[in-house]
Amino acid sequence: MPTTIEREFEEVDTQRRWQPLYLMITVVLNCKMLRMIILMPV
């Protein structure tokens, strides 16, 4: 029983650690997409 709880906590910890990176990547990708749309000739 304790092992499953520890495992869950580890998963939560890794998610928390990776979240800022995912956020940065999505923001960068969105900025690139927006720039492409803005620079596209109408």
mmCIF entry with sequence, helices, sheets and N, C-alpha, C, O atoms, coordinates in Angstrom:
data_MODEL
# 
_entry.id   MODEL 
# 
_entity.id                         1 
_entity.type                       polymer 
_entity.pdbx_number_of_molecules   1 
# 
_entity_poly.entity_id                      1 
_entity_poly.type                           'polypeptide(L)' 
_entity_poly.nstd_linkage                   no 
_entity_poly.nstd_monomer                   no 
_entity_poly.pdbx_seq_one_letter_code       MPTTIEREFEEVDTQRRWQPLYLMITVVLNCKMLRMIILMPV 
_entity_poly.pdbx_seq_one_letter_code_can   MPTTIEREFEEVDTQRRWQPLYLMITVVLNCKMLRMIILMPV 
_entity_poly.pdbx_strand_id                 A 
# 
loop_
_entity_poly_seq.entity_id 
_entity_poly_seq.num 
_entity_poly_seq.mon_id 
_entity_poly_seq.hetero 
1 1  MET n 
1 2  PRO n 
1 3  THR n 
1 4  THR n 
1 5  ILE n 
1 6  GLU n 
1 7  ARG n 
1 8  GLU n 
1 9  PHE n 
1 10 GLU n 
1 11 GLU n 
1 12 VAL n 
1 13 ASP n 
1 14 THR n 
1 15 GLN n 
1 16 ARG n 
1 17 ARG n 
1 18 TRP n 
1 19 GLN n 
1 20 PRO n 
1 21 LEU n 
1 22 TYR n 
1 23 LEU n 
1 24 MET n 
1 25 ILE n 
1 26 THR n 
1 27 VAL n 
1 28 VAL n 
1 29 LEU n 
1 30 ASN n 
1 31 CYS n 
1 32 LYS n 
1 33 MET n 
1 34 LEU n 
1 35 ARG n 
1 36 MET n 
1 37 ILE n 
1 38 ILE n 
1 39 LEU n 
1 40 MET n 
1 41 PRO n 
1 42 VAL n 
# 
_struct_asym.id          A 
_struct_asym.entity_id   1 
# 
_struct_conf.conf_type_id            HELX_P 
_struct_conf.id                      HELX_P1 
_struct_conf.pdbx_PDB_helix_id       AA1 
_struct_conf.beg_label_comp_id       PRO 
_struct_conf.beg_label_asym_id       A 
_struct_conf.beg_label_seq_id        2 
_struct_conf.pdbx_beg_PDB_ins_code   ? 
_struct_conf.end_label_comp_id       LEU 
_struct_conf.end_label_asym_id       A 
_struct_conf.end_label_seq_id        39 
_struct_conf.pdbx_end_PDB_ins_code   ? 
_struct_conf.beg_auth_comp_id        PRO 
_struct_conf.beg_auth_asym_id        A 
_struct_conf.beg_auth_seq_id         2 
_struct_conf.end_auth_comp_id        LEU 
_struct_conf.end_auth_asym_id        A 
_struct_conf.end_auth_seq_id         39 
_struct_conf.pdbx_PDB_helix_class    1 
_struct_conf.details                 ? 
_struct_conf.pdbx_PDB_helix_length   38 
# 
_struct_conf_type.id          HELX_P 
_struct_conf_type.criteria    ? 
_struct_conf_type.reference   ? 
# 
loop_
_atom_site.group_PDB 
_atom_site.id 
_atom_site.type_symbol 
_atom_site.label_atom_id 
_atom_site.label_alt_id 
_atom_site.label_comp_id 
_atom_site.label_asym_id 
_atom_site.label_entity_id 
_atom_site.label_seq_id 
_atom_site.pdbx_PDB_ins_code 
_atom_site.Cartn_x 
_atom_site.Cartn_y 
_atom_site.Cartn_z 
_atom_site.occupancy 
_atom_site.B_iso_or_equiv 
_atom_site.pdbx_formal_charge 
_atom_site.auth_seq_id 
_atom_site.auth_comp_id 
_atom_site.auth_asym_id 
_atom_site.auth_atom_id 
_atom_site.pdbx_PDB_model_num 
ATOM 1   N N  . MET A 1 1  ? 0.820  -1.216 0.000   1.00 0.00 ? 1  MET A N  1 
ATOM 2   C CA . MET A 1 1  ? 0.000  0.000  0.000   1.00 0.00 ? 1  MET A CA 1 
ATOM 3   C C  . MET A 1 1  ? 0.858  1.273  0.000   1.00 0.00 ? 1  MET A C  1 
ATOM 4   O O  . MET A 1 1  ? 0.617  2.162  -0.817  1.00 0.00 ? 1  MET A O  1 
ATOM 5   N N  . PRO A 1 2  ? 1.844  1.386  0.883   1.00 0.00 ? 2  PRO A N  1 
ATOM 6   C CA . PRO A 1 2  ? 2.662  2.608  0.889   1.00 0.00 ? 2  PRO A CA 1 
ATOM 7   C C  . PRO A 1 2  ? 3.402  2.826  -0.435  1.00 0.00 ? 2  PRO A C  1 
ATOM 8   O O  . PRO A 1 2  ? 3.621  3.964  -0.853  1.00 0.00 ? 2  PRO A O  1 
ATOM 9   N N  . THR A 1 3  ? 3.780  1.733  -1.084  1.00 0.00 ? 3  THR A N  1 
ATOM 10  C CA . THR A 1 3  ? 4.536  1.882  -2.332  1.00 0.00 ? 3  THR A CA 1 
ATOM 11  C C  . THR A 1 3  ? 3.685  2.569  -3.397  1.00 0.00 ? 3  THR A C  1 
ATOM 12  O O  . THR A 1 3  ? 4.191  3.401  -4.149  1.00 0.00 ? 3  THR A O  1 
ATOM 13  N N  . THR A 1 4  ? 2.404  2.231  -3.468  1.00 0.00 ? 4  THR A N  1 
ATOM 14  C CA . THR A 1 4  ? 1.542  2.857  -4.475  1.00 0.00 ? 4  THR A CA 1 
ATOM 15  C C  . THR A 1 4  ? 1.403  4.351  -4.198  1.00 0.00 ? 4  THR A C  1 
ATOM 16  O O  . THR A 1 4  ? 1.408  5.165  -5.122  1.00 0.00 ? 4  THR A O  1 
ATOM 17  N N  . ILE A 1 5  ? 1.278  4.705  -2.918  1.00 0.00 ? 5  ILE A N  1 
ATOM 18  C CA . ILE A 1 5  ? 1.153  6.124  -2.553  1.00 0.00 ? 5  ILE A CA 1 
ATOM 19  C C  . ILE A 1 5  ? 2.435  6.867  -2.947  1.00 0.00 ? 5  ILE A C  1 
ATOM 20  O O  . ILE A 1 5  ? 2.375  7.958  -3.513  1.00 0.00 ? 5  ILE A O  1 
ATOM 21  N N  . GLU A 1 6  ? 3.590  6.270  -2.646  1.00 0.00 ? 6  GLU A N  1 
ATOM 22  C CA . GLU A 1 6  ? 4.859  6.909  -3.010  1.00 0.00 ? 6  GLU A CA 1 
ATOM 23  C C  . GLU A 1 6  ? 4.952  7.075  -4.521  1.00 0.00 ? 6  GLU A C  1 
ATOM 24  O O  . GLU A 1 6  ? 5.415  8.103  -5.017  1.00 0.00 ? 6  GLU A O  1 
ATOM 25  N N  . ARG A 1 7  ? 4.509  6.054  -5.244  1.00 0.00 ? 7  ARG A N  1 
ATOM 26  C CA . ARG A 1 7  ? 4.559  6.108  -6.700  1.00 0.00 ? 7  ARG A CA 1 
ATOM 27  C C  . ARG A 1 7  ? 3.685  7.255  -7.212  1.00 0.00 ? 7  ARG A C  1 
ATOM 28  O O  . ARG A 1 7  ? 4.080  7.991  -8.116  1.00 0.00 ? 7  ARG A O  1 
ATOM 29  N N  . GLU A 1 8  ? 2.496  7.397  -6.626  1.00 0.00 ? 8  GLU A N  1 
ATOM 30  C CA . GLU A 1 8  ? 1.607  8.484  -7.040  1.00 0.00 ? 8  GLU A CA 1 
ATOM 31  C C  . GLU A 1 8  ? 2.259  9.835  -6.786  1.00 0.00 ? 8  GLU A C  1 
ATOM 32  O O  . GLU A 1 8  ? 2.194  10.733 -7.625  1.00 0.00 ? 8  GLU A O  1 
ATOM 33  N N  . PHE A 1 9  ? 2.889  9.971  -5.624  1.00 0.00 ? 9  PHE A N  1 
ATOM 34  C CA . PHE A 1 9  ? 3.553  11.233 -5.304  1.00 0.00 ? 9  PHE A CA 1 
ATOM 35  C C  . PHE A 1 9  ? 4.689  11.505 -6.291  1.00 0.00 ? 9  PHE A C  1 
ATOM 36  O O  . PHE A 1 9  ? 4.898  12.647 -6.701  1.00 0.00 ? 9  PHE A O  1 
ATOM 37  N N  . GLU A 1 10 ? 5.415  10.465 -6.666  1.00 0.00 ? 10 GLU A N  1 
ATOM 38  C CA . GLU A 1 10 ? 6.501  10.636 -7.635  1.00 0.00 ? 10 GLU A CA 1 
ATOM 39  C C  . GLU A 1 10 ? 5.946  11.121 -8.967  1.00 0.00 ? 10 GLU A C  1 
ATOM 40  O O  . GLU A 1 10 ? 6.511  12.019 -9.591  1.00 0.00 ? 10 GLU A O  1 
ATOM 41  N N  . GLU A 1 11 ? 4.833  10.522 -9.401  1.00 0.00 ? 11 GLU A N  1 
ATOM 42  C CA . GLU A 1 11 ? 4.225  10.933 -10.668 1.00 0.00 ? 11 GLU A CA 1 
ATOM 43  C C  . GLU A 1 11 ? 3.806  12.398 -10.613 1.00 0.00 ? 11 GLU A C  1 
ATOM 44  O O  . GLU A 1 11 ? 4.050  13.161 -11.548 1.00 0.00 ? 11 GLU A O  1 
ATOM 45  N N  . VAL A 1 12 ? 3.174  12.781 -9.507  1.00 0.00 ? 12 VAL A N  1 
ATOM 46  C CA . VAL A 1 12 ? 2.748  14.178 -9.355  1.00 0.00 ? 12 VAL A CA 1 
ATOM 47  C C  . VAL A 1 12 ? 3.963  15.099 -9.389  1.00 0.00 ? 12 VAL A C  1 
ATOM 48  O O  . VAL A 1 12 ? 3.925  16.162 -10.009 1.00 0.00 ? 12 VAL A O  1 
ATOM 49  N N  . ASP A 1 13 ? 5.035  14.691 -8.725  1.00 0.00 ? 13 ASP A N  1 
ATOM 50  C CA . ASP A 1 13 ? 6.245  15.510 -8.667  1.00 0.00 ? 13 ASP A CA 1 
ATOM 51  C C  . ASP A 1 13 ? 6.842  15.691 -10.062 1.00 0.00 ? 13 ASP A C  1 
ATOM 52  O O  . ASP A 1 13 ? 7.234  16.798 -10.432 1.00 0.00 ? 13 ASP A O  1 
ATOM 53  N N  . THR A 1 14 ? 6.912  14.614 -10.828 1.00 0.00 ? 14 THR A N  1 
ATOM 54  C CA . THR A 1 14 ? 7.476  14.720 -12.175 1.00 0.00 ? 14 THR A CA 1 
ATOM 55  C C  . THR A 1 14 ? 6.592  15.595 -13.049 1.00 0.00 ? 14 THR A C  1 
ATOM 56  O O  . THR A 1 14 ? 7.101  16.380 -13.849 1.00 0.00 ? 14 THR A O  1 
ATOM 57  N N  . GLN A 1 15 ? 5.284  15.475 -12.910 1.00 0.00 ? 15 GLN A N  1 
ATOM 58  C CA . GLN A 1 15 ? 4.371  16.323 -13.684 1.00 0.00 ? 15 GLN A CA 1 
ATOM 59  C C  . GLN A 1 15 ? 4.611  17.787 -13.342 1.00 0.00 ? 15 GLN A C  1 
ATOM 60  O O  . GLN A 1 15 ? 4.686  18.640 -14.226 1.00 0.00 ? 15 GLN A O  1 
ATOM 61  N N  . ARG A 1 16 ? 4.731  18.065 -12.050 1.00 0.00 ? 16 ARG A N  1 
ATOM 62  C CA . ARG A 1 16 ? 4.936  19.446 -11.625 1.00 0.00 ? 16 ARG A CA 1 
ATOM 63  C C  . ARG A 1 16 ? 6.252  19.981 -12.179 1.00 0.00 ? 16 ARG A C  1 
ATOM 64  O O  . ARG A 1 16 ? 6.350  21.153 -12.543 1.00 0.00 ? 16 ARG A O  1 
ATOM 65  N N  . ARG A 1 17 ? 7.264  19.112 -12.239 1.00 0.00 ? 17 ARG A N  1 
ATOM 66  C CA . ARG A 1 17 ? 8.577  19.535 -12.713 1.00 0.00 ? 17 ARG A CA 1 
ATOM 67  C C  . ARG A 1 17 ? 8.551  19.824 -14.218 1.00 0.00 ? 17 ARG A C  1 
ATOM 68  O O  . ARG A 1 17 ? 9.188  20.766 -14.689 1.00 0.00 ? 17 ARG A O  1 
ATOM 69  N N  . TRP A 1 18 ? 7.804  19.000 -14.965 1.00 0.00 ? 18 TRP A N  1 
ATOM 70  C CA . TRP A 1 18 ? 7.797  19.155 -16.419 1.00 0.00 ? 18 TRP A CA 1 
ATOM 71  C C  . TRP A 1 18 ? 6.822  20.218 -16.900 1.00 0.00 ? 18 TRP A C  1 
ATOM 72  O O  . TRP A 1 18 ? 6.942  20.695 -18.029 1.00 0.00 ? 18 TRP A O  1 
ATOM 73  N N  . GLN A 1 19 ? 5.869  20.595 -16.076 1.00 0.00 ? 19 GLN A N  1 
ATOM 74  C CA . GLN A 1 19 ? 4.827  21.519 -16.522 1.00 0.00 ? 19 GLN A CA 1 
ATOM 75  C C  . GLN A 1 19 ? 5.372  22.833 -17.092 1.00 0.00 ? 19 GLN A C  1 
ATOM 76  O O  . GLN A 1 19 ? 4.932  23.242 -18.167 1.00 0.00 ? 19 GLN A O  1 
ATOM 77  N N  . PRO A 1 20 ? 6.306  23.508 -16.423 1.00 0.00 ? 20 PRO A N  1 
ATOM 78  C CA . PRO A 1 20 ? 6.825  24.767 -16.976 1.00 0.00 ? 20 PRO A CA 1 
ATOM 79  C C  . PRO A 1 20 ? 7.443  24.587 -18.353 1.00 0.00 ? 20 PRO A C  1 
ATOM 80  O O  . PRO A 1 20 ? 7.314  25.460 -19.211 1.00 0.00 ? 20 PRO A O  1 
ATOM 81  N N  . LEU A 1 21 ? 8.117  23.458 -18.571 1.00 0.00 ? 21 LEU A N  1 
ATOM 82  C CA . LEU A 1 21 ? 8.732  23.209 -19.877 1.00 0.00 ? 21 LEU A CA 1 
ATOM 83  C C  . LEU A 1 21 ? 7.660  23.070 -20.948 1.00 0.00 ? 21 LEU A C  1 
ATOM 84  O O  . LEU A 1 21 ? 7.762  23.661 -22.023 1.00 0.00 ? 21 LEU A O  1 
ATOM 85  N N  . TYR A 1 22 ? 6.620  22.275 -20.641 1.00 0.00 ? 22 TYR A N  1 
ATOM 86  C CA . TYR A 1 22 ? 5.518  22.131 -21.592 1.00 0.00 ? 22 TYR A CA 1 
ATOM 87  C C  . TYR A 1 22 ? 4.878  23.483 -21.872 1.00 0.00 ? 22 TYR A C  1 
ATOM 88  O O  . TYR A 1 22 ? 4.551  23.790 -23.019 1.00 0.00 ? 22 TYR A O  1 
ATOM 89  N N  . LEU A 1 23 ? 4.700  24.283 -20.845 1.00 0.00 ? 23 LEU A N  1 
ATOM 90  C CA . LEU A 1 23 ? 4.086  25.599 -21.003 1.00 0.00 ? 23 LEU A CA 1 
ATOM 91  C C  . LEU A 1 23 ? 4.945  26.464 -21.925 1.00 0.00 ? 23 LEU A C  1 
ATOM 92  O O  . LEU A 1 23 ? 4.429  27.121 -22.829 1.00 0.00 ? 23 LEU A O  1 
ATOM 93  N N  . MET A 1 24 ? 6.256  26.458 -21.692 1.00 0.00 ? 24 MET A N  1 
ATOM 94  C CA . MET A 1 24 ? 7.167  27.237 -22.526 1.00 0.00 ? 24 MET A CA 1 
ATOM 95  C C  . MET A 1 24 ? 7.075  26.800 -23.982 1.00 0.00 ? 24 MET A C  1 
ATOM 96  O O  . MET A 1 24 ? 6.998  27.635 -24.883 1.00 0.00 ? 24 MET A O  1 
ATOM 97  N N  . ILE A 1 25 ? 7.083  25.474 -24.212 1.00 0.00 ? 25 ILE A N  1 
ATOM 98  C CA . ILE A 1 25 ? 7.032  24.943 -25.575 1.00 0.00 ? 25 ILE A CA 1 
ATOM 99  C C  . ILE A 1 25 ? 5.739  25.368 -26.257 1.00 0.00 ? 25 ILE A C  1 
ATOM 100 O O  . ILE A 1 25 ? 5.761  25.811 -27.405 1.00 0.00 ? 25 ILE A O  1 
ATOM 101 N N  . THR A 1 26 ? 4.619  25.239 -25.564 1.00 0.00 ? 26 THR A N  1 
ATOM 102 C CA . THR A 1 26 ? 3.341  25.606 -26.175 1.00 0.00 ? 26 THR A CA 1 
ATOM 103 C C  . THR A 1 26 ? 3.308  27.100 -26.483 1.00 0.00 ? 26 THR A C  1 
ATOM 104 O O  . THR A 1 26 ? 2.811  27.507 -27.533 1.00 0.00 ? 26 THR A O  1 
ATOM 105 N N  . VAL A 1 27 ? 3.835  27.916 -25.573 1.00 0.00 ? 27 VAL A N  1 
ATOM 106 C CA . VAL A 1 27 ? 3.849  29.365 -25.804 1.00 0.00 ? 27 VAL A CA 1 
ATOM 107 C C  . VAL A 1 27 ? 4.702  29.692 -27.028 1.00 0.00 ? 27 VAL A C  1 
ATOM 108 O O  . VAL A 1 27 ? 4.301  30.490 -27.876 1.00 0.00 ? 27 VAL A O  1 
ATOM 109 N N  . VAL A 1 28 ? 5.876  29.073 -27.116 1.00 0.00 ? 28 VAL A N  1 
ATOM 110 C CA . VAL A 1 28 ? 6.775  29.330 -28.251 1.00 0.00 ? 28 VAL A CA 1 
ATOM 111 C C  . VAL A 1 28 ? 6.110  28.899 -29.551 1.00 0.00 ? 28 VAL A C  1 
ATOM 112 O O  . VAL A 1 28 ? 6.161  29.616 -30.550 1.00 0.00 ? 28 VAL A O  1 
ATOM 113 N N  . LEU A 1 29 ? 5.481  27.716 -29.534 1.00 0.00 ? 29 LEU A N  1 
ATOM 114 C CA . LEU A 1 29 ? 4.818  27.225 -30.747 1.00 0.00 ? 29 LEU A CA 1 
ATOM 115 C C  . LEU A 1 29 ? 3.683  28.153 -31.142 1.00 0.00 ? 29 LEU A C  1 
ATOM 116 O O  . LEU A 1 29 ? 3.512  28.449 -32.325 1.00 0.00 ? 29 LEU A O  1 
ATOM 117 N N  . ASN A 1 30 ? 2.910  28.614 -30.176 1.00 0.00 ? 30 ASN A N  1 
ATOM 118 C CA . ASN A 1 30 ? 1.805  29.520 -30.473 1.00 0.00 ? 30 ASN A CA 1 
ATOM 119 C C  . ASN A 1 30 ? 2.333  30.822 -31.067 1.00 0.00 ? 30 ASN A C  1 
ATOM 120 O O  . ASN A 1 30 ? 1.747  31.354 -32.010 1.00 0.00 ? 30 ASN A O  1 
ATOM 121 N N  . CYS A 1 31 ? 3.425  31.335 -30.528 1.00 0.00 ? 31 CYS A N  1 
ATOM 122 C CA . CYS A 1 31 ? 4.014  32.565 -31.048 1.00 0.00 ? 31 CYS A CA 1 
ATOM 123 C C  . CYS A 1 31 ? 4.460  32.366 -32.493 1.00 0.00 ? 31 CYS A C  1 
ATOM 124 O O  . CYS A 1 31 ? 4.240  33.238 -33.333 1.00 0.00 ? 31 CYS A O  1 
ATOM 125 N N  . LYS A 1 32 ? 5.084  31.228 -32.789 1.00 0.00 ? 32 LYS A N  1 
ATOM 126 C CA . LYS A 1 32 ? 5.532  30.957 -34.155 1.00 0.00 ? 32 LYS A CA 1 
ATOM 127 C C  . LYS A 1 32 ? 4.337  30.873 -35.099 1.00 0.00 ? 32 LYS A C  1 
ATOM 128 O O  . LYS A 1 32 ? 4.367  31.425 -36.199 1.00 0.00 ? 32 LYS A O  1 
ATOM 129 N N  . MET A 1 33 ? 3.285  30.179 -34.665 1.00 0.00 ? 33 MET A N  1 
ATOM 130 C CA . MET A 1 33 ? 2.083  30.053 -35.493 1.00 0.00 ? 33 MET A CA 1 
ATOM 131 C C  . MET A 1 33 ? 1.492  31.438 -35.754 1.00 0.00 ? 33 MET A C  1 
ATOM 132 O O  . MET A 1 33 ? 1.136  31.764 -36.887 1.00 0.00 ? 33 MET A O  1 
ATOM 133 N N  . LEU A 1 34 ? 1.392  32.246 -34.704 1.00 0.00 ? 34 LEU A N  1 
ATOM 134 C CA . LEU A 1 34 ? 0.822  33.587 -34.851 1.00 0.00 ? 34 LEU A CA 1 
ATOM 135 C C  . LEU A 1 34 ? 1.667  34.416 -35.815 1.00 0.00 ? 34 LEU A C  1 
ATOM 136 O O  . LEU A 1 34 ? 1.126  35.115 -36.671 1.00 0.00 ? 34 LEU A O  1 
ATOM 137 N N  . ARG A 1 35 ? 2.972  34.341 -35.681 1.00 0.00 ? 35 ARG A N  1 
ATOM 138 C CA . ARG A 1 35 ? 3.862  35.107 -36.549 1.00 0.00 ? 35 ARG A CA 1 
ATOM 139 C C  . ARG A 1 35 ? 3.677  34.679 -38.005 1.00 0.00 ? 35 ARG A C  1 
ATOM 140 O O  . ARG A 1 35 ? 3.630  35.515 -38.907 1.00 0.00 ? 35 ARG A O  1 
ATOM 141 N N  . MET A 1 36 ? 3.571  33.366 -38.221 1.00 0.00 ? 36 MET A N  1 
ATOM 142 C CA . MET A 1 36 ? 3.364  32.864 -39.584 1.00 0.00 ? 36 MET A CA 1 
ATOM 143 C C  . MET A 1 36 ? 2.054  33.392 -40.151 1.00 0.00 ? 36 MET A C  1 
ATOM 144 O O  . MET A 1 36 ? 1.995  33.813 -41.306 1.00 0.00 ? 36 MET A O  1 
ATOM 145 N N  . ILE A 1 37 ? 1.003  33.370 -39.334 1.00 0.00 ? 37 ILE A N  1 
ATOM 146 C CA . ILE A 1 37 ? -0.312 33.842 -39.793 1.00 0.00 ? 37 ILE A CA 1 
ATOM 147 C C  . ILE A 1 37 ? -0.241 35.337 -40.109 1.00 0.00 ? 37 ILE A C  1 
ATOM 148 O O  . ILE A 1 37 ? -0.789 35.792 -41.114 1.00 0.00 ? 37 ILE A O  1 
ATOM 149 N N  . ILE A 1 38 ? 0.436  36.095 -39.245 1.00 0.00 ? 38 ILE A N  1 
ATOM 150 C CA . ILE A 1 38 ? 0.529  37.548 -39.444 1.00 0.00 ? 38 ILE A CA 1 
ATOM 151 C C  . ILE A 1 38 ? 1.348  37.855 -40.699 1.00 0.00 ? 38 ILE A C  1 
ATOM 152 O O  . ILE A 1 38 ? 0.998  38.755 -41.462 1.00 0.00 ? 38 ILE A O  1 
ATOM 153 N N  . LEU A 1 39 ? 2.437  37.111 -40.914 1.00 0.00 ? 39 LEU A N  1 
ATOM 154 C CA . LEU A 1 39 ? 3.321  37.390 -42.046 1.00 0.00 ? 39 LEU A CA 1 
ATOM 155 C C  . LEU A 1 39 ? 2.786  36.830 -43.361 1.00 0.00 ? 39 LEU A C  1 
ATOM 156 O O  . LEU A 1 39 ? 3.288  37.171 -44.432 1.00 0.00 ? 39 LEU A O  1 
ATOM 157 N N  . MET A 1 40 ? 1.772  35.978 -43.284 1.00 0.00 ? 40 MET A N  1 
ATOM 158 C CA . MET A 1 40 ? 1.222  35.404 -44.520 1.00 0.00 ? 40 MET A CA 1 
ATOM 159 C C  . MET A 1 40 ? 0.550  36.489 -45.354 1.00 0.00 ? 40 MET A C  1 
ATOM 160 O O  . MET A 1 40 ? -0.225 37.285 -44.824 1.00 0.00 ? 40 MET A O  1 
ATOM 161 N N  . PRO A 1 41 ? 0.836  36.527 -46.641 1.00 0.00 ? 41 PRO A N  1 
ATOM 162 C CA . PRO A 1 41 ? 0.169  37.517 -47.499 1.00 0.00 ? 41 PRO A CA 1 
ATOM 163 C C  . PRO A 1 41 ? -1.314 37.192 -47.642 1.00 0.00 ? 41 PRO A C  1 
ATOM 164 O O  . PRO A 1 41 ? -1.694 36.048 -47.891 1.00 0.00 ? 41 PRO A O  1 
ATOM 165 N N  . VAL A 1 42 ? -2.120 38.193 -47.485 1.00 0.00 ? 42 VAL A N  1 
ATOM 166 C CA . VAL A 1 42 ? -3.573 37.967 -47.545 1.00 0.00 ? 42 VAL A CA 1 
ATOM 167 C C  . VAL A 1 42 ? -4.000 37.878 -49.002 1.00 0.00 ? 42 VAL A C  1 
ATOM 168 O O  . VAL A 1 42 ? -5.182 37.691 -49.288 1.00 0.00 ? 42 VAL A O  1 
# 
